[in-house]
Amino acid sequence: MDFLKFKDIVAGRPLFSGRDIVRETGGGQALRNQIVRWQKRGLLIPLKKGFYTLRTSERRVECDPRVVARMIYPPSYISLETALSFYDMIPERVVEVTSLTTLKTASFQTALGRFTYRHIKPEAFSGFTLQEVPAGTFFLAGPEKAVVDFIYFNLKSIAPAPREALENSYRFQNMEDLASDRILESGRLFDNAALMRVLTVVAAWVGDMKS
């Protein structure tokens, strides 16, 4: 297969798996070898072992990092600082895409940026929805679950004074947009007494802001 024909097959995808393309086309080992050569020539951009994308000028779709995050390390959903920034709950603009996964913790530095995955137990792998964008789909934590996930992974520093830590150290904002009951509901997924003590304070704080 020549590169023009190959490009026509994959140009409508934000990224693709070499294994999937070989299976779809029946290209066998010859195509596997071609993919390696095209990568060495800079015609294909490697994202993770076995995953590639075309150069920007040759793709017909945007390569949205959030879609990439879902595809290169499933199952996973976007949460923590990336989700908090999306909901305007922290003032910082977040470039790195951080996701939670039931697999082991991992990170990938790619031509499209850095993708970080933190392990979460299966019982707490919940509270996210499917989001659709022109480049594809990705899973995103709801605002309450994103807050709870963040507190869980930073529990040691937040627990002594939850409100002060979130307001001053982490500069949380727009907390009045949250639902107290959803915060507590999300927290119960972790079965962690220390976390629930902190979330009880946070839920009361959110409730006070609404009154």
C-alpha positions in Angstrom: 0.0 0.0 0.0 1.4 3.4 -0.9 1.2 6.3 1.6 -1.5 8.3 -0.4 -3.9 5.4 -0.1 -3.1 4.8 3.5 -3.6 8.5 4.3 -7.0 8.5 2.6 -8.0 5.7 5.0 -6.9 7.4 8.2 -7.2 11.1 7.5 -10.7 11.2 8.9 -9.5 9.9 12.3 -7.9 12.0 15.0 -5.6 9.1 15.8 -5.4 5.4 14.9 -4.0 2.1 16.1 -1.5 0.5 13.7 -2.9 -2.9 14.7 -6.5 -1.8 13.9 -5.5 -0.5 10.4 -3.6 -3.7 9.6 -6.6 -5.8 10.6 -9.1 -3.6 8.7 -7.1 -3.6 5.5 -5.6 -7.1 5.7 -2.2 -5.5 5.1 -0.3 -8.0 7.2 3.4 -7.7 8.0 4.1 -5.6 4.9 1.9 -2.8 6.1 3.4 -3.1 9.6 6.8 -2.5 8.1 5.5 0.4 6.1 4.0 2.1 9.2 7.5 1.9 10.8 9.1 3.4 7.8 6.5 6.2 7.5 7.1 7.0 11.2 10.8 7.2 10.7 10.3 9.6 7.7 8.0 11.8 9.8 4.9 11.1 7.9 3.2 9.5 11.0 3.4 11.1 14.5 3.7 8.5 17.3 1.6 9.2 20.3 2.1 5.9 22.3 3.4 2.6 21.3 1.1 1.4 18.4 -0.9 4.7 18.2 -0.3 7.4 15.6 -1.7 10.5 14.0 -1.1 12.3 10.8 0.5 15.7 10.5 -1.9 18.5 11.1 -2.0 19.6 7.4 -3.0 16.1 6.4 -5.7 15.3 8.8 -9.4 16.0 8.0 -10.4 16.3 11.7 -9.0 18.1 14.7 -6.9 16.0 17.1 -8.6 17.0 20.3 -6.4 16.0 23.3 -9.4 15.0 25.3 -10.4 12.4 22.7 -6.8 11.2 22.5 -6.7 10.8 26.3 -9.7 8.4 26.1 -8.3 6.4 23.2 -4.7 5.7 24.2 -5.4 4.4 27.7 -8.9 3.0 28.2 -10.9 2.8 30.4 -10.4 6.3 31.7 -12.3 9.5 32.3 -11.0 13.1 32.6 -11.1 14.6 36.1 -8.9 16.5 38.6 -7.4 19.7 37.4 -8.4 19.2 33.8 -12.1 18.8 34.6 -12.0 21.6 37.3 -10.5 24.0 34.7 -13.2 23.0 32.2 -15.9 23.9 34.8 -14.1 27.2 35.7 -13.7 26.0 39.3 -10.0 26.9 39.4 -8.5 30.0 37.8 -5.6 28.2 36.2 -5.6 27.2 32.5 -4.6 23.5 32.5 -2.7 22.2 29.5 -1.9 18.7 30.7 -4.8 16.2 30.4 -5.3 14.3 33.6 -7.6 11.3 33.7 -8.5 8.6 36.2 -8.4 4.9 35.3 -8.9 1.5 36.9 -5.5 0.5 35.3 -2.2 1.3 36.9 -1.0 4.9 37.1 0.8 6.0 33.9 1.9 9.1 31.9 2.7 9.6 28.3 4.6 12.6 26.8 3.5 13.0 23.2 3.7 15.4 20.3 0.2 16.6 21.4 1.2 17.2 25.0 1.4 15.2 28.2 -1.3 12.7 29.3 -1.4 11.6 32.9 -3.5 8.7 34.3 -4.0 8.1 38.0 -5.4 4.8 39.4 -8.8 4.8 41.1 -10.4 1.7 42.5 -13.2 0.3 40.4 -15.9 1.1 43.0 -15.2 4.8 42.6 -14.9 4.7 38.7 -18.2 6.5 38.2 -19.7 10.0 38.1 -18.8 10.8 34.5 -20.7 11.4 31.3 -19.9 10.9 27.6 -19.0 14.2 25.8 -19.2 14.6 22.1 -17.0 16.9 20.1 -16.2 17.1 16.3 -13.1 14.9 16.8 -14.9 12.2 18.6 -16.0 11.4 22.2 -14.5 11.4 25.7 -15.6 10.8 29.3 -15.7 13.7 31.7 -16.3 13.8 35.4 -19.3 15.8 36.6 -18.4 18.9 38.6 -19.1 17.3 42.0 -17.2 14.1 41.1 -14.2 16.2 39.9 -14.2 18.0 43.2 -14.4 14.8 45.2 -11.7 13.1 43.1 -9.4 16.1 43.7 -10.0 16.1 47.4 -9.4 12.4 47.6 -6.1 12.6 45.9 -5.0 15.6 48.0 -6.7 14.5 51.2 -3.6 14.8 53.4 -3.2 18.5 52.7 -6.9 19.4 52.7 -8.1 17.5 55.7 -6.8 19.7 58.5 -8.7 22.8 57.2 -10.9 21.9 54.1 -12.4 25.3 53.4 -9.2 27.2 53.9 -7.2 24.8 51.7 -9.7 24.8 48.9 -10.2 28.6 49.0 -6.7 29.8 49.6 -4.2 27.1 48.7 -6.0 25.7 45.6 -8.1 28.8 44.8 -11.4 27.0 44.2 -14.2 29.2 42.8 -17.8 29.0 41.8 -18.5 26.4 44.5 -22.1 27.7 44.8 -22.8 26.0 41.5 -22.3 22.6 43.1 -25.0 20.3 44.7 -24.2 19.3 48.3 -26.0 16.0 48.0 -24.1 15.0 44.9 -20.8 15.8 46.7 -21.7 13.4 49.5 -23.1 10.8 47.0 -19.8 10.8 45.1 -17.8 10.6 48.2 -19.5 7.4 49.4 -18.1 5.6 46.4 -14.7 5.7 48.0 -15.7 4.1 51.3 -13.2 6.3 53.1 -14.2 7.8 56.5 -11.5 10.6 56.4 -12.7 11.7 53.0 -16.4 11.8 54.2 -15.4 14.0 57.2 -13.9 16.5 54.8 -16.8 16.3 52.3 -19.3 16.9 55.1 -17.6 20.2 55.7 -17.4 21.0 52.0 -21.1 20.1 51.5 -22.1 22.4 54.4 -20.0 25.2 53.0 -21.7 24.8 49.6 -25.1 24.8 51.3 -24.3 28.0 53.2 -23.3 29.7 49.9 -26.7 29.0 48.5 -28.7 30.4 51.5 
